[in-house]
């Protein structure tokens, strides 16, 4: 009730829009993201990526003992396996019929999938597991540096030496363990950890571009002549804008008000400040650049300001 008092319409939006209408209507009044963006069943692909590399181990284990798991007695004798298996797939089943999904939606099922995998592995012949662990360890530890080198060769991204620090450690560890015949869960676990560390270095620039929302809103606030500037956001209803605009009410020089706009039906009286995705600039330039001047681009955002209110472009940090 406190949330409803502070945010009117909260209860209806949370219980009706988010938990019922999102499954029934293509436009359910989403406030925080791109509603109904994916195809049905996309949550399973997100789980496949989010549970790597064990999402490859689990199907491999099930396939190896496929004849045994087809027997009803196998599951009756292992109630814990049934419990954790159903726990793991329950979020995936629920969100199979929702198009608006997020990678975080798989998290409630990850513990169940992890325990289910751990309970299944002893059922698999050891020789099969050794081969599976060895192949997957080589793949996951070698993939990030190979991708990084390929991107550098094609000129799409500079090659960072830091990328190879965790990769070299992982490759050395995997090589040492494989030479000594230690193909086990520890081998794949360390290989995966080093692969994730390498991937972080590989994607560092892309990740930084995704956190540009706060910076550009602060820049607009600092260079606005209004006591409460309104920022029109075209075709980009994202949670980060909603979150930071509210957070900046107490911290920014001028509190920000977000007005979401659609390029299909732009109002006659546009706000002085417009934000749009940089990738959409060329598509919307004929509509907006007649009245607004490009000020700055930061990460995924481009800021436009009404031409007569600004003579020189502003550079955001």
Buried (B, 14 or more C-beta within 10 A) or exposed (E): EEEEEEEEEBEEBEEBBBEEBBBEEEEBBBEBBBBBEBEEBBBBEBBBEBBBBBBBBBEBBBEBBEEEBEEEEBEEEBEEBEBBBEBBBEBBEBBBEBBBBBEEBBEEBBEBBBBBBEBBBEBBEEEBBBEBBBBBBBBBBBBBBEBBEEBBEEEEBEEBEEBBBBBBBBBEBBEEBBEEEEBBBEBBBBBBBBBBBBBBBBBEEEEEEEEBBBBBBBBBBEBBEBEEBBBBBBBBBBBBBBEBBEEBEEEBEBBBBBBBBEEEEBEEEBBBBBBBBBEBBEEBBEEBEEEBBBBBBBBBBBBBBBEEEBEEEEEBE
